[in-house]
Amino acid sequence: MRALELTIKVYRVTPNFPREELYGPTSSASELDYRFLLARDLEFLERHRYDGLRKKLEELRRMLTALILRVDNERQLAKC
């Protein structure tokens, strides 16, 4: 659900982006983080919107990391 929330927020802020930048935010979390920063610095994205998007992205990144660690752990246990 959090990934969906982040996607909705991205769709809501991208109408302010120049046309050539519209297809940029469709990548990994790290690339998305960079694109948010770039959009903020180029003034396509207001600071408060950037802060909100970054917070959601960090939350999602923590969840994905926890999931990856759990799956890796379960794989290791299955090998025993």
C-alpha positions in Angstrom: 0.0 0.0 0.0 2.9 2.4 0.7 4.3 1.9 -2.7 0.9 2.9 -4.1 0.8 6.0 -1.9 4.2 7.1 -3.2 3.2 6.4 -6.8 0.1 8.6 -6.4 2.1 11.4 -4.8 4.6 11.2 -7.7 1.8 11.4 -10.3 0.4 14.4 -8.5 3.6 16.4 -8.6 4.8 15.6 -12.0 2.4 17.8 -13.9 4.7 20.7 -12.8 7.7 19.0 -14.5 8.9 20.0 -18.0 7.6 17.6 -20.7 11.1 16.0 -21.2 11.3 15.1 -17.5 7.9 13.3 -17.3 9.3 9.8 -17.9 12.2 10.1 -15.4 10.6 8.9 -12.2 10.1 5.3 -13.2 13.2 3.6 -11.7 14.7 2.1 -8.6 14.3 3.7 -5.1 17.9 5.2 -5.4 17.2 6.7 -8.8 13.9 8.0 -7.6 15.6 9.6 -4.6 18.0 11.3 -7.0 15.3 12.5 -9.3 13.3 14.0 -6.4 16.4 15.9 -5.3 17.1 17.0 -8.9 13.5 18.1 -9.3 13.7 20.1 -6.1 16.9 21.8 -7.0 15.6 22.7 -10.5 12.5 24.1 -8.8 10.1 21.7 -10.4 9.2 20.4 -7.0 8.4 22.5 -4.0 10.5 21.8 -0.8 7.5 20.6 1.3 6.5 18.2 -1.5 10.1 17.0 -1.8 10.2 16.4 2.0 7.0 14.4 1.9 8.0 12.3 -1.1 11.4 11.6 0.4 9.9 10.5 3.7 7.5 8.1 1.9 10.4 6.7 -0.2 12.6 6.2 2.9 9.8 4.3 4.6 9.3 2.1 1.5 13.0 1.5 1.2 13.2 0.3 4.9 10.3 -2.0 4.2 11.9 -3.5 1.1 15.2 -3.9 2.9 13.4 -5.8 5.7 11.7 -8.0 3.2 14.9 -8.8 1.4 16.7 -9.7 4.6 13.8 -11.9 5.7 13.7 -13.8 2.3 17.5 -14.2 2.4 17.3 -15.5 6.0 14.6 -18.0 5.0 16.7 -19.2 2.0 19.6 -19.8 4.3 17.5 -21.8 6.7 16.0 -23.9 3.9 19.6 -24.9 2.8 20.2 -26.5 6.2 
